Amino acid sequence: MDSLFLLTILIVIFALGFDFINGFHDTANAIATSVSTKALKPRHAIILAATMNFVGAMTFTGVAKTITKDIVDPFTIPNGSTVILAALIAAIAWNLITWYYGIPSSSSHALIGSIAGAAIAAAGFTEIKWSGFLKILQALIISPILAFAVGFIVYSIIKVIFKNNNLTKTNKQFRTIQIATAALQSYSHGTNDAQKAMGIITLALITNGYTTSSDIPFWVQFSCALAMGLGTSVGGWKIIKTVGGKIMKIRPVNGVAADLTGAAIIFGATLIHLPVSTTHVISSSILGVGSAHRIKGVKWGTAKSMIITWFITLPISATLAGLIYFILHLFL
């Protein structure tokens, strides 16, 4: 068994590990609002999220193709396997650090920053496909801003429609609706987030000469969907507490507005084959809804900590991946 094949197997294992960690790291994104409003019991919410994440991941592959070919050229990148492995290790490390401290950081930022950092360490800045990289970066920046604005608008409309309704009765109705919106949000999460590991594995297969197409093999799609579903089933309670309660006090009507907003933005990005941060989108939609409900009710200290983490994730993960690449390059 040659070393290239072993390295490819190692990359597949780490990519599936990243997807598994992404599952429990980002579980909170899809179900935190429904758990905090008691629309769903935690165990039921996690089962729902795991199932819908898997279904979503089996539905689309466009985002995976973007990851495969729009950041670096898989046919020309030198020491491609080492670059990919370094990127995965760095992204996993940052995900675990932020999960441990309960910070809802972006797995997408971590992975994309890591790929860029490892590629730059291997071959310099010219190795990055800047047109594709900047397109992805724009999507990562614009999507949370859009989520905040849409969340504000959606909740403002709901407030007008239900302004004369009994609050207790309205919240009871929306608690039932929230089960459906949590499922929808989990589905949209699966359509975008699980594809990132699919793209990484396919990038490795091309780099190592096992395929010449950016089409995602079925076994890659299925294994990544399964890894994310299993990871989701583990749950991420630290982040659930942050997203579900430390941004604002969420009621069922707030949760429905945030869920609908988050699902719409994420699914829209999936349709145009762009990876976005589900963490950023969903957290921003909650901030938008909270601002429309009562701006003083938003815990802006938590929001500030989250935003700082959003900004530092790309450069930190890129630097970490570059360092890991140099270490791996000494031994591989």
Residue pairs with C-beta under 8 A, 6 or more apart in sequence:
4 81
4 208
4 209
5 208
7 81
7 82
7 85
7 208
7 332
8 81
8 204
8 205
8 208
8 210
10 85
11 81
11 84
11 85
11 88
11 200
11 201
11 204
12 201
12 204
12 223
14 85
14 88
14 89
14 92
15 88
15 197
15 200
15 201
15 204
15 224
16 197
16 223
16 224
16 227
17 88
17 92
17 227
18 88
18 91
18 92
18 95
18 107
18 111
18 197
18 200
19 194
19 196
19 197
19 224
19 227
19 228
19 231
20 227
20 228
20 230
20 231
20 234
21 92
21 95
21 96
21 99
21 107
21 231
22 95
22 107
22 193
22 194
22 196
22 197
22 228
22 231
23 50
23 53
23 227
23 228
23 229
23 230
23 231
23 232
23 233
23 234
24 99
24 231
24 232
24 234
24 235
24 236
25 95
25 98
25 99
25 107
25 231
25 236
25 239
26 107
26 189
26 193
26 232
26 236
26 239
26 278
26 279
27 46
27 49
27 231
27 232
27 234
27 235
27 236
27 239
27 240
28 104
28 236
28 239
28 240
28 242
28 243
28 244
29 104
29 185
29 189
29 243
29 262
29 278
29 279
29 282
29 283
30 49
30 52
30 53
30 182
30 185
30 186
30 189
30 232
30 278
30 282
31 40
31 45
31 46
31 48
31 49
31 182
31 185
31 186
31 240
32 239
32 240
32 242
32 243
32 244
32 282
33 39
33 178
33 182
33 243
33 244
33 250
33 254
33 255
33 258
33 259
33 286
34 40
34 45
34 178
34 179
34 181
34 182
34 255
34 259
35 41
35 42
35 45
35 240
35 244
36 240
36 244
36 245
36 250
36 255
37 175
37 178
37 250
37 251
37 252
37 254
37 255
38 175
39 175
39 176
39 178
39 179
39 182
39 252
39 255
40 48
40 178
40 179
40 182
42 235
42 240
45 182
46 232
46 233
46 235
47 233
48 179
48 182
48 183
48 186
49 182
49 186
49 189
49 232
50 229
50 230
50 232
50 233
51 186
51 229
52 183
52 184
52 186
52 187
52 189
52 190
53 186
53 187
53 189
53 190
53 193
53 194
53 225
53 228
53 229
53 232
54 190
54 225
54 226
54 228
54 229
55 187
55 190
56 186
56 187
56 188
56 189
56 190
56 191
56 192
56 194
57 190
57 191
57 193
57 194
57 195
57 221
57 224
57 225
57 228
57 229
58 190
58 221
58 222
58 225
59 190
59 191
60 191
60 195
60 270
61 195
61 198
61 215
61 216
61 221
62 195
62 270
62 271
62 272
62 273
63 191
63 192
63 195
63 196
63 199
63 269
63 270
63 273
63 274
63 275
64 195
64 196
64 198
64 199
64 202
64 216
64 221
65 199
65 202
65 214
65 215
65 216
65 273
66 132
66 136
66 199
66 273
66 274
66 275
67 111
67 112
67 115
67 195
67 196
67 198
67 199
67 200
67 203
67 275
68 74
68 199
68 200
68 202
68 203
68 206
68 214
68 216
69 129
69 132
69 203
69 214
70 129
70 132
70 133
70 135
70 136
71 112
71 115
71 116
71 119
71 128
71 129
71 132
71 133
71 136
72 83
72 115
72 119
72 127
72 128
72 129
72 203
73 127
73 129
74 80
74 203
74 206
74 207
74 214
75 206
75 207
77 83
77 119
77 122
77 123
77 127
77 207
78 122
78 123
78 127
79 122
79 329
79 332
80 203
80 204
80 207
80 208
81 204
81 207
81 208
81 332
82 118
82 122
82 325
82 328
82 329
82 332
83 115
83 118
83 119
83 121
83 122
83 325
84 115
84 118
84 200
84 203
84 204
84 207
85 328
85 332
86 114
86 118
86 121
86 321
86 322
86 324
86 325
86 328
87 111
87 114
87 115
87 117
87 118
87 119
87 200
87 321
88 111
88 114
88 200
89 321
89 324
90 110
90 114
90 117
90 118
90 317
90 320
90 321
90 324
91 107
91 110
91 111
91 113
91 114
91 317
91 321
93 320
94 105
94 110
94 114
94 313
94 316
94 317
94 320
95 105
95 107
95 110
98 104
98 105
98 309
98 313
99 236
99 238
99 239
100 238
101 238
102 238
102 239
102 241
102 242
103 239
103 242
103 305
103 306
103 309
104 239
104 242
104 243
104 279
104 283
104 306
104 309
105 279
105 306
105 309
105 310
105 313
106 140
106 277
106 279
106 280
106 310
106 313
107 193
107 196
107 277
107 279
108 140
108 193
108 196
108 275
108 276
108 277
108 278
108 279
109 140
109 277
109 280
109 310
109 313
109 314
109 317
110 313
110 317
111 196
111 200
111 317
112 133
112 136
112 137
112 140
112 275
112 314
113 313
113 314
113 315
113 316
113 317
113 318
113 321
114 317
114 318
114 320
114 321
115 200
115 321
116 128
116 133
116 318
116 321
117 317
117 318
117 319
117 320
117 321
117 322
117 325
118 321
118 322
118 324
118 325
119 127
119 128
120 127
120 128
120 318
120 322
121 321
121 322
121 323
121 325
121 326
122 325
122 329
135 274
136 274
136 275
139 269
139 274
139 275
139 276
140 275
140 276
140 277
140 280
143 265
143 266
143 269
143 276
143 277
143 280
143 281
143 284
144 277
144 280
144 281
144 283
144 284
144 310
145 284
146 265
147 261
147 262
147 265
147 280
147 281
147 282
147 284
147 285
147 288
148 284
148 285
148 287
148 288
148 291
149 288
150 261
150 264
150 265
150 285
150 288
151 257
151 258
151 261
151 262
151 284
151 285
151 286
151 287
151 288
151 289
151 292
152 288
152 289
152 291
152 292
153 288
153 292
154 257
154 260
154 261
154 289
155 253
155 254
155 257
155 258
155 288
155 289
155 292
155 293
156 292
158 253
158 256
158 257
159 292
159 293
162 170
162 253
170 253
171 251
171 252
171 253
172 252
173 252
174 251
174 252
174 253
174 255
174 256
175 252
177 252
177 256
178 252
178 255
178 256
178 259
181 255
181 256
181 259
181 260
181 263
182 259
184 259
184 260
184 263
185 259
185 262
185 263
185 266
185 282
186 232
187 263
188 262
188 263
188 264
188 266
188 267
188 270
188 278
189 266
189 278
190 225
190 228
190 229
191 266
191 267
191 270
192 266
192 267
192 269
192 270
192 275
192 276
192 278
193 228
193 278
194 224
194 225
194 227
194 228
195 216
195 224
195 270
195 275
196 275
197 224
197 227
197 228
198 216
198 220
198 221
198 224
199 216
201 220
201 224
202 211
202 214
202 215
202 216
202 217
202 220
205 211
205 217
205 220
206 212
206 213
206 214
211 217
242 302
242 306
243 282
243 283
243 286
244 250
246 299
246 302
247 283
247 286
247 287
247 290
247 298
247 299
247 302
247 303
247 306
248 254
248 286
248 287
248 289
248 290
248 293
248 297
248 298
248 299
249 297
250 258
250 286
254 286
254 289
254 290
254 293
257 285
257 289
258 282
258 285
258 286
258 288
258 289
259 285
261 285
261 288
261 289
262 278
262 281
262 282
262 285
265 276
265 281
265 285
266 276
266 278
266 281
266 282
269 275
269 276
277 310
280 310
283 303
283 306
287 298
287 303
290 297
290 298
291 298
